Amino acid sequence: MIKDDMLALLVCPLGRAPLRLEGESLVCTRCGLRYAIHDDIPNMLYEEAELPPGVKSIADLACSRTADVAKA
């Protein structure tokens, strides 16, 4: 389980928005990307994150536009 003090330090790698803990995932509060947690270690690679419903590519996310990584 990720502790609150650790969660407060983690942000979305794309747009630096805060994350919230939902079950076994960390979810970006701005774009909704869902980062998996395995063995208490979050996988913060946005290329491997689960897209929110209705989004077809990382380039469509608000955090992606903020970070200017629309090429992904």
N, C-alpha and C positions, 0 to 999 in steps of 0.2 A: 504494500500500500504506500502510495506517495504521501508524505507528510505535508501539512499545510505550509510550513516554512519553505520547503522545496518547491511546492506548487507556486508560491508567490514569486519565485525567481524565474520560472519557465514562461516563455512567450512563444507565439507562433513564429517559426523561422522566416516566414514570408513578410509579414507586415508588422511584426513585433507586438501584436495584440495579446492581451492576457488569455490564459487558458483556464478552462474549468474541467474538473474531474467528473466524468460520467461513466460509472461502472469500471470497466477495464480499458478506458480510453481517456485521452485528453482532447478536449474540443476547443477550437479557436472561437473566442467570443465575437469576432468580427466576420470571419468567412465561413466558419463551420467545418473546416477540415478536421478530421478525426484521426488522431495519432494513437496507435496501439501501444499498450503496455504489456510487456512479456517479462515474467520473473522480476517484477517491480522496476523494470528499466523501460522508460518511454523511448519509442522509436521516433525521433524528431526529424526524420527525412521526409520532406513534403512530397517527394516523388513516390513514396510508399504509403502515404496517408490515404485514408478513405475520403472520397469526395462527398459533399452533402447531397441529399436527394435533389434531382433535377439539374445538377451541374455536370457538364460533360468533359470539361478540361480545367486544369489548374489556371489557365489564362483567363477564365471567366470569373475567378474569385476576386473579391474586394482586396484582400491582402496581396494577391499577385499584382494587381494594378498599382498598389501602393509601393511595392518593392521593385517594380519594373522588371519582372521575370516572365513576362507574357510569352516568351519564346518557348517555355517548357511545355 
